[in-house]
Amino acid sequence: MTMPLHFELVTPARLVLSEEVHQVVVPGTEGEFGVLEGHAPFTSTVKDGVIRVWRSENGHPEEIPVKGGFAEVSAKGLTVLAEHVG
């Protein structure tokens, strides 16, 4: 069993999501990237697309449309600062 990843999705207007999840796949400008707990720290810009969030290892992903932004993976988890969500 893997440890949960803390994931936050934020826009300039509001906190959209803040929870423990299994995995998140982000549409980075250099290509999609997946993040699990323990991922090496890095930052990336985010292109228009869909963030996919798996709440459990064997679950189905929730798809969240985003427009632009910035992603940061740190020891605290994954934070996506999106220009617009939805």
N, C-alpha and C positions, 0 to 999 in steps of 0.2 A: 504494500500500500504506500503510495507516495504522499508526501506532506502537501497540504494545500498552499496555493499561491495567493498572496493578497493582491487584489486587482482593484484599481480605482480608475474610473472614467470620468473626466471632468471637462466642462466647457467654461468659457468665460462667465457664463450666467449661473451655472449650478453644478453641484455634484450629482452625476447621473447614476453612478453605481460604485459601491464600495463593499466588497465581500471576498470571502475565501472561495477560490475556484480551483479546478484541476489544471486547466491549460487555457491559454489565450493565443490566438493567431491574429497578428496585426498586419495590415497592408502597408508595409514600409516603402519608401520611395525607391529603395534598392532591391525590393522584393519582399514577399511575405516572410514573416518570421514567427516561430512559435516559442512561447515562454512557459516553462514549468518552474516549480519551486527550485531554488538553487542555481538558476541560470546565472551565467557570468554577467557582471554589470556592463551596460552599454546604453547608448542613446541613439535615436533614429528619428528622422522626420517621417510623418505619416501622410500617405497620399489618400485621395478620395477612394473609398471602397467600403468593405465590410469587415468589422472585427468579429471574430467567431470566439465564443466563450463556452467552454465545457465546464459545467459545474461538478460533474463526476467523471471518473475515468471511462466508464462505459456508456455515458449519456450521449444525447444528441446536442450539437452546438446551438446556442442562441446566436442569431446574427443581428448585429447592431450597425446600421449604416453610419459612416462618419465622413466628414469633409475636412481634410487637412489636419495638421497639428504636429505633435511632438510626443515621442514615447521615451520613457526612462525606465530601465531595469536596474534595481539596486538591491541591497540586502533586505530592504523592507518590502520588496515585491515589484509589481509593474504598475506604473502610472501612465495613463494616456491623457494628454491635454489636447482635446480636439477643438477645432474651430467651430464645428457644428455637429450635432448628433441627431439622426432621424431623417 
